[in-house]
Amino acid sequence: MAEFLPSGIQLAYLTAVGLFILGLKRMSSPATARQGNILGAVGMLLAVGATLLDQHILNYTYLAVGLAIGSALGVWIAYGVAMTDMPQMVGFLNGLGGLASSLVAVGEYWRLTHSGTDIPIVVGISILLSVLIGNVTFTGSMVAFAKLQGILPGTPIKFVGQQWVNGALLVGFVLGSGWLLFQPDLWIFLTINLIALVVGILLVVPIGGGDMPVVISLLNSFSGLAGSAAGFVVMNNILIVAGALVGASGLILTQIMCKAMNRSLLNVLFSGFGSVTAEGAATEQSQGTVRQIDAEEAAMIMGYARSVVIVPGYGMAVAQAQHAVRELAEALEKLGVDVKYAIHPVAGRMPGHMNVLLAEANVPYSQLYDMEDINPQFPYVDVALVIGANDVVNPSARTAKDSPIYGMPILEVDRAKHTIVIKRGMNKGFAGVENELFFKERTMMLFGNAKETVMALTNALKELQG
C-alpha cells in the first residue's frame, strides 16, 4: 500500500487535471456551463483529497474545524447573495484566492528561515512571485469589490504623480526581493509584503466602474498565477497546473473583453475610463428631440411585431427585472412574436453577467445571441427592446472619432425598424457621453424602473391576447 500510494496520488492529480480542462471547455457555453462547474468541483475535491493523503497533516482536528467553518460560510454566502451582486462576490473570492496563495508563501518562508534551512533560488523566486501576485490580487480585488458595492465611488480615483509612486513601489519591491534572495531578513520580507498590498490598491483605484468586467477578469487570472507560484513554493504539481489553467483562461477572457471594447489592456489600466474627462463630454448638447411613449403604446408596437430582440443591460440587473423580462418574452411568444436576446460581452459588471441573470430566470439558452451573431439580423428585426443598456448600444461608437467609446463594437439596435429604450432617465453611461441612440427618429423612450415598466408591458400584452 505504501508503495502504491505515491503513484495513486499522481494518478488522482492527473484525473483532476483532466476534469479541470474538461470543465473549462464545458463552461465556454451557457448551455453546458453548469456541467462544467460540477466537473471542476469534482476535480478540485479529488485534488484536495489526494493532497491530504499525500501530505503530513499536523492536526486533523484543526483541519476539520477549518473545513466546517469554510463550508458553512460558503453555503451561507452562496444562498444569500443576490444574482445582481454576483460581480461583487466574484471579486471578493478572487481576493481571498490571492491572499491564500500569499499566506502559503509567507508560511513557507517563515518555516525555512526559522529551521535554518537554506532557501533554494527557485523556491525563493517562487515565494516572492506568490507574495507579489497574491497580495496585489487581494487588495486589488477588495477595491474592485468596494467599487461595485458602492463603498468606494465607481469613478476613477487619481492623484498627482500616481504612476511615479507606483513605479517607486515596484522598484522597492524588486530591490528588496534581490536582497532576500541572498540574505534572508524578516523585516525586509514584511516590507515587500506591505509594498505589494499597496500596489494592489493603487492599481485598481484609478480604474472606472465601466471597466470593472475587465478588471475582475484580470484579477481572476492573477489569483490563478499566484496559486501556481504557491505550487512551486510547496512543490505540489496539482496546484501548479490548476493555477496555470486559471491564469491562462483568465488572461484569454481578459483579452476577449478588451477586444469587445476595442481597447488595449494598458488603456484599461491607465486611461481612467469612466471619468467624464473627454473634451466636449461636459458641454455636449442634445442631439435632437426625444420621442417618449407609454407602456400601452409600446405593448401595441411589440404585440403586432413579427420579431423582437431584447437587449439587457445593467439597468435590468439593478432592478432585478430578469424574471419580469422572461414573463414579457412569454407573453410575446403567445402572440406569435419571435423573441431573441442580444448579449454584449461587457454588458453589466462582470463577464457573462447578463447570461447569468437570464439563466437564473430560466431563459432558454437557444434564445441568447452573441453580438457577432445578432448584429447582421437587426435590419430585419421589427422591434429592438433595450432594457437598461447604454454605452453598448450607442451608435456614436461608429462615427464620433472624438468619443471615448469610438471604435468599440456595439449592438446595432439603431438598425432595427423600431427601437424602444427602457431607462429611468437620460443619464449618460460610464463613458460619460450622450447616447446618440436616444435621439434617433426610430427610437422611442419608455421611462421608468426596469422591473415595473416591463411588468406594465406584460400586463398590456395580456390585454391584447383578450
N, C-alpha and C positions, 0 to 999 in steps of 0.2 A: 504493500500500500504506500509506504514511504517513497519507494522508487517511482511509483506511478503518479504520485501527487504533482510533482513539477510539470510533467507532460500534460496531465489533466487540467492544470491551471492554464497553461498556454493554449490548450485546445478550447477551453472556455473563453479565453480572451479572443481567440480567432473567431469563434462563433459570435461573440458580442460585436466585434468589428463588422462582421457581415450583416448583422441586424441593424447596426447604425447606418451603414451605407444603403441598405435596402429601405430603411425608414426615411432617410433623406430623399431618396428617389420617390417614394410614395407621397411625401409631403410637398412635392413640386406641383401637385394638382389638388384643387379644393375637393374633388370627388374622392380622393384616396388619402387625404391628409390625416384623417382620424386613424386610419390603419397604420400610417407611417409613424404617428405619435406613439401608438401602442407598441409597435415593433422596437422603436428606440427605447421605450421604457423597459421592455423586457430585456433588451440588450444591456441596459445600464444595471438592472437588477442582477443579471448574470455576472457582469463585470465586478460589481461590488461584492457579491457573494464569493466569487473566486479570490478576490483580493483578501478578504477576511480569512480565508483558509490558508492563503499563501504567507501572510504576514504574521509576525508575533504580536498579538494584541495584549497589552499590559493588563487591561481590566475590562472584561466583557460586560460587567455591570454598568460602568460608565458609558460604554458603547450603547447598551440597550436603552439607558435613560436618554442619551442624546438622540437616538433614533425615534424614541417615543415622542419627545418634545418636538423635534423637527417635523415628524409626520403629522402630529396634531396641528401645528402651526400651518403646515402646507394645506391640509384639508380645510381648515378654517378660512384661510385666505382664498383658496380656490372657489369655495362655495359662497364666500361673502363679497368678493369683488364683482362689481357690475361690468358687463361687457364693454361699456363705454370707457371704463377705467383700465381696460386691458393694457394699453400702452404704458401707463404708469407702472403696472405690475411687472411687465416685461423689463422695463428699465431698472426697476428695483432689484429683480432677480439677477439681471446681468451684473449689477454691482456686487451682490453677495457672492457670485461666482468668482469675480476678480479678487475680492477680499479673501475668500477661502484659499485661492492659489497663493496669494501673498503670505498668508499666515503659515502655509506649509513651508514656504521658503524661509520665513523668519524662524520657525521652529527648528528646521534642519540646520540653519546657521548657528543657532544657539547650541544645539546638541554637539555639533562638530567642534566649535570653539571651546566649549567647556569640557569636552572629553580630551582635549589636547591633540586631536587628530588633524593632520594637515588636510586642507581643503583642496582637492584636485581642481585644476584650472577649468575643466569642463563643468564641474559641479558649481564652482564659484560663479562662472558666467551665467549658468542657468539660474542660480539664486538671484543674481542681480536683475536678470531679464524678468523673472517672475515677480520680483518686487516692483519693478518699474511698471510693467504692463498691468499687473494686478491692482496696484494702488491707483493708477490713472483710471482704470476701468471702474473701480469702486467709487471714487469721488466724482468722476465724470458722470456716472450713472445716477448718482444721488442728485446731482444738479439737474440732469435731464428729468428725473422724477419730480423734483420740486417745480420745474418749469411747467410740466404737463399738469401737475396737481394744482397749480395756481399759487403755490407758496412763494415762488420767485416769479417776477414778470417774464412773460414769454418773449419780450423784445430783447435784442442783444444788449448785454451789459459790457461797456468798454471803458477804458481809462487811458490816459496819455502814456505812451511808452509800454503798452501791454506786451507787444511782441518782443521788445528788448528784455523785459522781465522774464518772459518765457524762455528766451534764449539763454539768459544768465543762469536760470534754474537748471536747464538741461546741461549746460557746461559744468555747473557744480556737481550734478549727478555723475557725469562722466568722470570728472576728476576724482570724486570720492570713490567711485567704483574701481578706478585704476589703482588707487591706494589700497583698497581692501583686497584686491587680487594677490597682493604681495605682502600685506601687513594687516591681519585682522584687527579690527578696532570696533568695539561695540558702539561707541558714541558716534563714530562716523557712519556706521551701519544704520543707526536710528535716524541720523540726519538725512541720509539719502532716502529713507522711507518717507520722512516728512516732506522732502522735496517732491517726490513722486505724487504724494497726496495733493499737494498744492497745484502741481502741473495739471492734474486731472480737473480741478476746479476751474483753473484759468483757461483750459482748452474748450470747455463747454459753455461757460457763461456768456461769451460774445456771440454765440450762435442763436439765431432767432427761432421761434416756435415753429415756423413754417418748414424748417429743416430738420425737425425732430425725427421724422421717419428715417432719414439717412444717418443721423447721429445714433439712434437706437440700434440700427443695423451694424454700424461700425463698432460700437461698444460691445455688441454681441460677439463680433469677430475677435475683439480684444480679449474678452473673457475666455474664449477658446484658446487663443495663443498663450495666455497666462497659464491656463491649465496644462497645456503642452509643455511649457517651460518647467512647471512644477513637476511634471512627469520625469523630466531629465534629472531634476533635483533628487527625487526619491527612487529613480531608476525603475519606473513602472511603465511597461510597454503600453498597456491599455489606456493609461492617462495621456501618454504622448500622442497616440493615434486619435483618440476621441477628441482631444483638444485641437489637434491639427484639422480634423474634419469640421469642427465648429468654426475654427478660424478661417478656413478656406471657403466654406459655404457662406459665412458672414461677409467676407470680402467680395464674393461674387454677387451677393444680394445688394451690397452697398454700391457696386458698380452699376447694377441694373437700375437702382434708384436714382443715381446721378445721371444716367443716360436718359431716364424718364423726365428729368428736369433740364436736360441739355446743359449740364454744368459739370465742372470737374470737382473732384473731392477737395482739392485745395481751395477752390472757390467757396464750397460749402463751409469749410472750416474757418476761413479767414475773411470772408466778404461781409459778414454781419447781415446776411439776407434776412429780411423780416423787420428791419427798421426802416422807417419812411425817410430814406436819405436820397433817393433818386431825385435829380433835379426835375422840377415840374410836378412831382407827385403831390406836393403840398398845395400847389397852386392850380392843379388840374381842374379845368372847368367841365361842367356837364356836357356830354356829347350830343344831347338832344332831349326829346321828351320821353317820358316813361308811360307805357300803356299798362294800366292796372285793371285787373279783373277780380271777380269774387269766386268762391268755391263752386257755385251753381253754374256759372259760365264755363269754368274750367272743366267741370264734370261733363257738361254738354259737348264740349270740343273733344274730349278724350273718349266719351262713350260712343260717339259716332265715327271714331277713327278706326282704321284697319290695323295700325301698328302704333305702339307706344314704347319708347325706350326710357327707362328710369335711370337717372344719374344720381347716385347717392354721394353725399359729402359729409364733412364734419358736422354740419348743422343737424343732419339726421342722427348722428351719434350722440350729440349733446342732448337732443330732445328725446333720445331713446325711442325713436319712431320706427325702428326696423320691423316690429310686429305689425304696426299700423300700415306700413308700406306693403307688407305681404298681403294683408287683407284687401288693400286697394287693388293690387295686382289680380287677386282672385275675383274681385268684383268686375274688373275689366274683362277678364277671360270669360266670365259668364255672359258678357255681352258680345262675345266673339272677337275680342281685340287680341292681337298677338302682342305679348309683353316680353320685353328683354331688359336686362340690366347692363349698363355700361360702367366698367370699373377702371378708374385711373390708378396707375401704380402708386402714386403718392397721395391719394385722397385719404384724409384722416390724419392720425398721429403716429402710425407705425405701418410697416409693410404688411399688406393684406388686411388692414383694419376693416375695410368695407366688406371683404369676403367673410371675415369672422362674424361680423354683426348679422349679415344676411343669412349665414349658415345657422346662427343661433335661432333665427326666425323661421327656419326650415324652408328657405327659398331654394327651389331646385337648382342644382349645380349647372344643369344644361341651359339655364336662362342667363347665366353670368358670362359676359363677353369682355375680353381684354380690349384695350384701346386700339391695338392694331387690327383687330377683327371687326370691331363695331364702326370705326370711322368711315370705311367705304360704304356703309349701309345708311348713314344719316341722310343723304339726299333723297332717299326713298321712304324715310320714316315720316309718318303723319304728325306725331307729337313727341318731342323730347321733354321729359319732366325732370327738371333739375331740383334736387332737394338738398339745400344747404351747401352746395359746392360753389366755389368762386374762382380762384385763380386757375384751376384745372379746366375751366370751360371759357376762359377769357380769350376772345379772338384776337386781341391786340398782341398776343404772343406770336402771331404770324406776321404782323405788319408794322408794329411800333418798335423801331430799332433802338429808341432811347428808353424802352421799358425794361425793368429788371427781369421780366419773365420772357423777354424776346428770345425766340428760338426754342422755348420749352414746348414739347409735344403736348397737345391738349385734346380733350374730347370735343369734336367739331359739331356740337349741338346746334350752332347757328346755321348749319346747312340743312337742318330738318325743315319741313314745311311749316311747322309751328313749334315754338319753344315756350314752355311755361316754367317760370322760376319761382320756387317757394323759398322765401327768405324773411327774416324778421324786419329788415330794413335795407337801406342802400349802402351799408358799411362796406369798406374795401376789404380785400383779402389780406393774407400775411405779407404779400409783396408790396402792399401799400399803394396800389394803383387802382384807378377806376376800372370797372368791368365794362368793356365796350358792349358786351352781350346785352346788358340791361336796356340799352337804347336802340337795339335793332328793331326794324319795322315788324318783324315776325315774332318778336319776343313779347310775352305778357307776364307781368309781375303779379304774384299772388302772395301778399304779405301776411305774416303770422308765424306762430310757433309751428315747427315742422309736424309734430305729432298731432296737434289739434287740427291743423289745416288738412293733413292727409285724412284724418278721420272724417272731417266735414266733406271731403271729396268722395270718400267711400259711401257715406250716407246719401249724398246726392246721386251717386251712380245707382244705388239700390232703388231709388225712386224711379230712375229711368227703366229699371227692369220691370216695374209695375208690380 
